[in-house]
Amino acid sequence: MRPEQGADGHYADRMADTPPGGTPPSPTVPSGPPAPGATPRMPLRRLGWRRFLVLAAVVLLIAACAVFMVYTLGESLGLEALLIGVVAAILPVPVLVACFLWLDRYEPEPLKYLIFCFAWGAFVSTAASLTVNEFAARQFADLGLPAALTSVLTAPFIEELTKALGPILLLVFRRREWSGITDGLVYCGLSAVGFAMVENILYLGGYGFASGAERFGPATGAQQVIAIFIVRILLFGFAHPLFTSMTGVGLGIAARTADRRVRVLAPIAGLLLAMMLHGTWNLLPTLTQATGQPLIMLYGFLGVMVPIFFGTVGLAIWLRAWEGRLTERRLPDYVRAGWLSPPEVAALSSLGRRHAARVWARRVAGDAGVKAMRGYQFAATRLALLRDGSLRGLDTRAADRDRTAHEERELLEVLVAYRSFFSGRDPQAPTGVWDGNRYHLRFPDGSQRPVEAPDEPVVPIPVLLPAAPPPPPVGHPGPGWYGPPPGWPARS
């Protein structure tokens, strides 16, 4: 993609949407470079006393549920079976967590939120689900009904509901951290991974080692652990994350819409779909055991679960690429206002270009340059998300709009400060200025000539921006404008 193609409509088609009720204010024009020695700082959010109380309550709840689960599993399994179950259940966790972190490469979520979701699923969700499922099993037994009804009717409802509550709390109290469906998949997926880990401790340690060792000795217990590990983790380890990802899709849609009905209905629809999918999965082995027909399990797995799994994976990969292209759709507004140059926007549009930019920054500015480039890329992505939310009309209150404008200004100043670490330090690049249509490069012999933009720019800062470029002239083409209109004097 040639950067100047934005002026011909490449960006205009994507930038023409406006929020309900009008167009958000255009980005402000920079007043000048940062003060000498300025240190980049990402904008911080103040923690009010209400949010602090909620945070303290959540931490205490997770800690209490963790103690409860450790005690309960230790009492029911015994120390040896518990340790074996823990070791075997932890083995797949790094792989599953890495898959979800891979989805979150463009705008990595804060580590504390990822840990919160994982811990919520591992302890709060399992504690609540274990209590409710045991109560339901006793009620079914008193009524003379089969215990299998617990796994079909009760478990899908309580497990999916409690796994989703952690990400729902994040959406309520940290909605501005949500970039869309990708974040919903990551948060809900990690909650499901935590839940599956603790549940696997029960299966591997209790139904595997403890039951086998009690009947036939430790060797049989070890064999049963291996068999359950192969079936439950290697073959079906994706089950819980797949179910809860349906809720994640609903929460992600709700996070990026201004329609109140969608905000309510999308999470409910996703949660119901997760419950139905979970119930169907639990129904398959129950029907197989009741009828003696193993083909039911095979057909259900191949005909239902496998297509849904690959469909969800395909959606996640597509969403990941879409999030990468968000900078192409939103950041040209800041090119028009003079905060960014077209190569900077182009170099943010894919992971390959971002990697090339970090390599270039390391070459021209060393370790400090590559760290600054990482911070620059993260801040630019957050800026694009902020602008996207403004265009979608997510800020309905005046206080929210003021906070968005304040955070926008802070992010822009952070970008300017990060840029100072590596801008103008490349001895191999001639000095030049972008005028909105082409580069005007000045060579060591003093000559100067215009140069067309390259087809695939990978160096994000090949030219310097003027300290205070003029605002767009009256009557400029509007959203999608990528530089001065024809006839506007070039800045050299």
Secondary structure, 3 states (H helix, E strand, C coil): CCHHHHHHCCCHHHHCCCCCCCCCCCCCCCCCCCCCCCCCCCCCCCCCHHHHHHHHHHHHHHHHHHHHHHHHHHHHHCHHHHHHHHHHHHCCHHHHHHHHHHHCCCCCCCHHHHHHHHHHHHHHHHHHHHHHHHHHHHHHHHCCCCCHHHHHHHHHHHHHHHHHHHHHHHHHHCHHHCCCHHHHHHHHHHHHHHHHHHHHHHHHHHHHHHHHHHHHCHHHHHHHHHHHHHHHHHHCCCHHHHHHHHHHHHHHHHHCCCCHHHHHHHHHHHHHHHHHHHHHHHHHHHHHHHHCCCHHHHHHHHHHHHHHHHHHHHHHHHHHHHHHCHHHHHCHHHHHCCCCCHHHHHCCCCHHHHHHHHHHHHHHHHHHHHHHHHHHHHHHHHHHHHHHHHHHCCCCCHHHHHHHHHHHHHHHHHHHHHHCCCCCCCCCCCEEEECCCCEEEECCCCCEEEECCCCCCCCCCCCCCCCCCCCCCCCCCCCCCCCCCCCCCCCC
